[in-house]
Amino acid sequence: MSLETLDVTKLGAYLESEIDGFEGLENAEKFSGGQSNPTYLLKAESGNYVLRSKPPGLLLKSAHAVDREFRVIQALAETDVPVAHALHLCEDETVSGSMFYVMSYEEGRIFWDPALPELEKEERLSYHRELIRTLAAIHTVDIDAAGLGDYGRPGNYFERQISRWTKQYQSSETSTIKNMNALMDWLPTNLPEDDGEVSLIHGDYRFDNIIFDKREARALAVLDWELSTLGHPLSDLAYYCMCLRLPAEGDVKGLAGKDRLALGVPEEQAVVQQYCESRNIPEIVNWPFYLAFSFFRMASILQGVYKRGIDGNASNEKALQLGKLVAPLAGSAVELIL
């Protein structure tokens, strides 16, 4: 069965037997956004739902772990972090062709551009502040109370992540990129001293992974927990601030070159200050390292997306275009540190 065209009859019968109140699946429509796990809007007589599935084909080890996504949103249901309701995890690949889970459909709005062109100037700051407030909430979750104490390995987070993404980049490498090689040499030899801080981290925190209320600056659900784990919270903050440094045009939009004062959105310094105040932590040292790591990690991820596009396994036709971003991302990281 193709993941592009789910068997609605078979899937509907299965979900009716597994999810209380689920009835009459009418349609499964694939969302156009996203590069990793195929995601579908399920329209049923009982309402709308969302299905997230592993993609087809040969996958990198530990990638596309939809079972981990399901676990974390289920665990966060009783915390201050807004998430959709986790309804069912299907590990039986004979049902649809791959492992998948179903969650509630949250009616709201998603912003694909951090410049927030859909909003008036005086509205924008409150949405940016809500985004950072929500990030701080993720990082203050009591992981043991939430049942996530074993969700990742504590300690030496950046050392392990650099090793992981180096290996995954090399396994997806399609051409030699000098700056990626430079980063793979520099990052492991310039690690900040491990401060022992461990929290739940999202791993891909940005505007288009949050559903906001339709009328106000209130987060309804944080989406796409595929890369979540236990790790150092500054990796999430740096990742978000890295996105603010990206070009304003292209498939992954940032705020580089934008007049933020005229837009009414905060500068990076204000973002970092709000975050530190929200978590009551001191000024961050070694900030360029965290930013450079984020650029490297994103470049490695996009290289994997590009390789899947070449192999015909990507969930979005833009996968091949995203491969063009790998070298510029590596270049931006090198400018920060070398």
C-alpha positions as CSV (number, residue, x, y, z in Angstrom):
1,M,0.0,0.0,0.0
2,S,1.4,3.4,-1.0
3,L,1.7,6.0,1.8
4,E,0.6,8.6,-0.8
5,T,-2.8,6.8,-1.2
6,L,-3.9,5.2,2.1
7,D,-6.5,2.5,1.9
8,V,-9.3,4.4,3.6
9,T,-11.6,1.4,4.0
10,K,-8.9,-0.8,5.6
11,L,-7.5,2.1,7.7
12,G,-11.0,3.3,8.8
13,A,-12.0,-0.2,10.0
14,Y,-8.8,-0.5,12.0
15,L,-9.1,2.9,13.7
16,E,-12.8,2.2,14.6
17,S,-11.6,-0.8,16.5
18,E,-8.8,1.0,18.3
19,I,-9.9,4.6,19.0
20,D,-12.9,5.3,21.2
21,G,-15.5,7.3,19.3
22,F,-13.8,7.0,15.9
23,E,-16.4,6.5,13.2
24,G,-16.7,6.7,9.4
25,L,-13.4,7.5,7.9
26,E,-14.2,9.4,4.7
27,N,-10.9,10.7,3.4
28,A,-7.1,10.8,4.1
29,E,-5.5,13.9,2.6
30,K,-1.7,14.3,2.7
31,F,-0.4,17.6,4.0
32,S,1.9,19.3,1.6
33,G,4.3,20.6,4.2
34,G,7.0,18.7,5.9
35,Q,10.1,16.8,4.7
36,S,10.3,13.8,7.0
37,N,7.3,11.9,8.3
38,P,4.3,11.8,5.9
39,T,1.3,13.5,7.7
40,Y,-2.3,13.2,6.8
41,L,-5.6,14.9,7.7
42,L,-8.1,12.2,8.4
43,K,-11.7,13.3,7.8
44,A,-14.3,11.1,9.5
45,E,-17.9,11.3,10.5
46,S,-16.7,11.6,14.1
47,G,-14.5,14.6,13.3
48,N,-11.0,15.4,12.0
49,Y,-7.8,13.7,13.1
50,V,-4.1,13.7,12.1
51,L,-2.0,10.6,11.1
52,R,1.8,10.7,11.2
53,S,3.7,7.8,9.5
54,K,7.2,6.7,8.9
55,P,8.1,7.1,5.2
56,P,8.7,4.2,2.9
57,G,12.1,2.9,1.9
58,L,15.5,2.3,3.6
59,L,15.8,4.7,6.5
60,L,18.8,5.9,8.6
61,K,19.1,4.3,12.0
62,S,17.0,6.0,14.7
63,A,15.4,8.3,12.1
64,H,11.6,8.9,11.7
65,A,10.8,7.5,15.2
66,V,7.1,8.2,15.2
67,D,6.7,5.9,18.3
68,R,8.9,8.4,20.2
69,E,6.8,11.3,18.9
70,F,3.7,9.5,20.2
71,R,5.3,8.8,23.5
72,V,6.4,12.3,24.2
73,I,3.1,14.0,23.3
74,Q,1.3,11.5,25.4
75,A,3.6,12.2,28.3
76,L,3.2,16.0,28.0
77,A,-0.6,15.9,28.2
78,E,-0.6,16.7,31.9
79,T,2.1,19.5,31.7
80,D,2.1,23.1,30.8
81,V,3.4,22.3,27.3
82,P,0.5,22.5,24.7
83,V,0.3,19.4,22.6
84,A,-2.3,17.5,20.6
85,H,-4.0,14.5,22.2
86,A,-2.2,11.3,21.4
87,L,-4.9,8.8,20.4
88,H,-3.3,5.6,19.1
89,L,0.1,4.2,18.0
90,C,0.0,1.4,15.4
91,E,3.2,-0.6,15.2
92,D,1.7,-3.2,12.8
93,E,3.1,-2.2,9.4
94,T,0.5,-4.4,7.6
95,V,-2.2,-1.9,8.4
96,S,-0.9,1.0,6.2
97,G,2.6,0.0,5.1
98,S,4.5,1.7,7.9
99,M,4.3,2.4,11.6
100,F,2.0,5.4,12.3
101,Y,0.1,7.2,15.1
102,V,-3.0,9.2,15.3
103,M,-3.6,12.4,17.3
104,S,-6.2,15.0,17.6
105,Y,-6.6,17.7,15.0
106,E,-6.1,21.1,16.6
107,E,-8.0,23.9,14.8
108,G,-5.8,27.0,14.7
109,R,-3.3,28.9,12.6
110,I,0.3,28.1,11.6
111,F,2.8,30.9,10.6
112,W,5.4,29.8,8.0
113,D,7.3,33.0,8.0
114,P,8.8,34.4,11.3
115,A,8.3,37.9,9.9
116,L,4.5,37.2,10.5
117,P,3.3,39.2,7.4
118,E,-0.3,38.1,8.2
119,L,-0.3,40.2,11.4
120,E,-0.2,43.9,12.1
121,K,3.0,45.3,13.6
122,E,1.6,45.8,17.0
123,E,0.5,42.1,17.2
124,R,3.8,40.4,16.2
125,L,5.8,40.8,19.4
126,S,3.3,39.0,21.5
127,Y,3.5,35.9,19.2
128,H,7.3,35.9,19.3
129,R,7.1,36.1,23.1
130,E,4.6,33.3,23.3
131,L,6.9,31.2,21.2
132,I,9.8,31.7,23.6
133,R,7.5,31.3,26.7
134,T,6.5,27.9,25.3
135,L,10.1,26.9,24.7
136,A,10.9,27.7,28.3
137,A,7.9,25.6,29.4
138,I,9.3,22.6,27.5
139,H,12.7,23.0,29.2
140,T,11.1,23.2,32.7
141,V,9.1,20.0,32.4
142,D,9.9,17.6,35.3
143,I,11.1,14.7,33.1
144,D,10.8,12.1,35.8
145,A,7.3,13.1,36.8
146,A,6.3,13.0,33.1
147,G,7.7,9.5,32.7
148,L,10.5,10.7,30.4
149,G,13.5,10.0,32.6
150,D,14.7,7.4,30.2
151,Y,13.8,9.3,27.0
152,G,17.5,10.1,26.2
153,R,21.0,9.7,27.6
154,P,22.0,12.3,30.2
155,G,25.3,14.1,30.0
156,N,27.7,15.0,27.2
157,Y,24.8,16.0,24.9
158,F,26.8,18.1,22.4
159,E,29.6,15.5,22.2
160,R,27.1,12.8,21.4
161,Q,25.1,14.9,19.0
162,I,28.2,16.0,17.0
163,S,29.2,12.4,16.7
164,R,25.7,11.3,15.6
165,W,25.2,14.0,13.0
166,T,28.7,13.6,11.7
167,K,28.0,9.9,11.1
168,Q,24.6,10.6,9.6
169,Y,25.9,13.4,7.3
170,Q,28.7,11.1,6.1
171,S,26.2,8.3,5.4
172,S,24.2,10.7,3.3
173,E,27.1,12.6,1.7
174,T,26.8,13.1,-2.0
175,S,29.6,15.6,-2.7
176,T,32.5,17.1,-0.7
177,I,31.6,20.3,1.1
178,K,34.8,21.9,2.6
179,N,33.0,23.8,5.3
180,M,31.2,20.7,6.5
181,N,34.5,19.0,6.9
182,A,35.9,22.0,8.8
183,L,32.9,21.9,11.2
184,M,33.3,18.2,11.8
185,D,36.9,18.9,12.8
186,W,36.3,22.1,14.9
187,L,33.1,21.3,16.9
188,P,34.4,18.2,18.8
189,T,37.6,20.0,19.8
190,N,35.8,23.1,21.0
191,L,33.1,21.7,23.2
192,P,32.0,23.9,26.2
193,E,32.4,22.3,29.6
194,D,29.4,20.0,30.3
195,D,27.4,21.8,33.0
196,G,25.2,18.8,33.7
197,E,22.0,20.4,32.6
198,V,19.4,18.0,31.2
199,S,15.9,18.8,30.0
200,L,13.4,17.7,27.4
201,I,14.3,19.3,24.1
202,H,12.2,19.6,21.0
203,G,14.9,19.4,18.4
204,D,13.2,21.4,15.6
205,Y,11.7,24.4,17.4
206,R,10.4,27.1,15.1
207,F,7.2,29.0,14.2
208,D,5.8,26.6,11.7
209,N,5.9,23.8,14.3
210,I,3.4,25.5,16.5
211,I,-0.3,25.8,16.1
212,F,-1.6,29.1,17.5
213,D,-5.1,30.1,18.5
214,K,-7.0,31.7,15.6
215,R,-7.6,34.9,17.5
216,E,-4.8,35.5,20.0
217,A,-1.1,34.9,20.7
218,R,-1.7,31.6,22.5
219,A,0.0,28.3,21.5
220,L,-2.4,25.4,21.2
221,A,0.0,22.6,20.2
222,V,3.7,22.1,19.6
223,L,4.1,19.8,16.6
224,D,6.8,17.5,15.1
225,W,8.5,15.9,18.0
226,E,10.5,13.5,15.8
227,L,13.9,14.9,16.9
228,S,13.0,15.3,20.6
229,T,15.1,13.8,23.3
230,L,16.8,14.6,26.6
231,G,19.6,17.0,26.1
232,H,20.9,20.5,26.7
233,P,18.2,23.2,26.5
234,L,20.5,25.7,24.8
235,S,20.5,23.6,21.7
236,D,16.8,24.4,21.2
237,L,17.3,28.1,21.8
238,A,20.3,28.3,19.5
239,Y,18.4,26.4,16.8
240,Y,15.5,28.9,16.9
241,C,17.9,31.9,16.9
242,M,19.7,30.2,14.0
243,C,16.5,30.3,12.0
244,L,16.3,34.0,12.7
245,R,19.7,34.3,10.9
246,L,18.5,32.5,7.8
247,P,17.7,34.3,4.5
248,A,14.1,35.7,4.4
249,E,13.5,34.0,1.0
250,G,13.5,30.3,0.2
251,D,12.0,27.1,1.6
252,V,13.2,27.7,5.2
253,K,12.5,31.3,6.0
254,G,14.4,33.4,8.4
255,L,14.8,37.1,9.3
256,A,18.2,37.9,8.0
257,G,18.3,41.3,6.4
258,K,14.9,42.3,7.7
259,D,14.2,45.5,9.6
260,R,13.0,44.0,12.8
261,L,12.2,47.3,14.4
262,A,10.0,48.2,11.6
263,L,8.4,44.7,11.7
264,G,7.8,44.8,15.4
265,V,9.7,41.6,16.1
266,P,12.5,41.1,18.6
267,E,16.2,41.1,17.9
268,E,18.2,38.0,18.8
269,Q,19.5,39.6,22.0
270,A,15.9,40.3,23.2
271,V,14.9,36.7,22.5
272,V,17.8,35.3,24.5
273,Q,17.2,37.7,27.3
274,Q,13.5,36.7,27.6
275,Y,14.4,33.1,27.6
276,C,17.0,33.5,30.3
277,E,14.6,35.5,32.5
278,S,11.8,32.9,31.9
279,R,14.1,30.2,33.2
280,N,15.9,32.3,35.7
281,I,19.3,31.4,34.3
282,P,22.4,33.7,33.9
283,E,23.9,35.1,30.8
284,I,24.9,32.5,28.2
285,V,28.6,32.1,27.4
286,N,30.0,30.3,24.3
287,W,27.0,31.4,22.3
288,P,28.8,31.2,19.0
289,F,29.4,27.5,19.6
290,Y,25.8,26.7,20.1
291,L,24.8,28.6,17.0
292,A,27.5,26.9,14.9
293,F,26.4,23.5,16.2
294,S,22.8,24.3,15.2
295,F,23.9,25.3,11.6
296,F,25.9,22.1,11.4
297,R,23.0,19.9,12.7
298,M,20.5,21.5,10.3
299,A,22.9,21.1,7.4
300,S,23.3,17.4,8.3
301,I,19.5,16.9,8.5
302,L,18.9,18.6,5.1
303,Q,21.6,16.5,3.6
304,G,19.7,13.4,4.7
305,V,16.5,14.9,3.2
306,Y,18.4,15.5,-0.1
307,K,19.7,12.0,-0.2
308,R,16.2,10.6,0.4
309,G,15.1,12.8,-2.5
310,I,17.7,11.3,-4.7
311,D,16.7,7.8,-3.6
312,G,13.0,8.6,-4.2
313,N,12.0,8.2,-0.5
314,A,11.4,11.8,0.5
315,S,7.9,12.7,1.6
316,N,8.0,16.1,-0.3
317,E,9.1,17.0,-3.8
318,K,11.1,19.9,-2.4
319,A,13.6,17.6,-0.9
320,L,16.0,18.0,-3.8
321,Q,15.8,21.8,-3.5
322,L,16.7,21.7,0.2
323,G,20.0,20.0,-0.7
324,K,21.1,23.3,-2.0
325,L,21.0,24.8,1.5
326,V,23.6,22.5,3.0
327,A,26.7,24.4,1.8
328,P,25.3,27.9,2.7
329,L,24.4,26.6,6.2
330,A,27.9,25.2,6.7
331,G,29.3,28.5,5.5
332,S,27.3,30.5,8.0
333,A,28.5,28.2,10.8
334,V,32.2,28.6,9.8
335,E,31.8,32.4,9.7
336,L,30.7,32.3,13.4
337,I,33.7,30.4,14.7
338,L,36.7,30.5,12.3
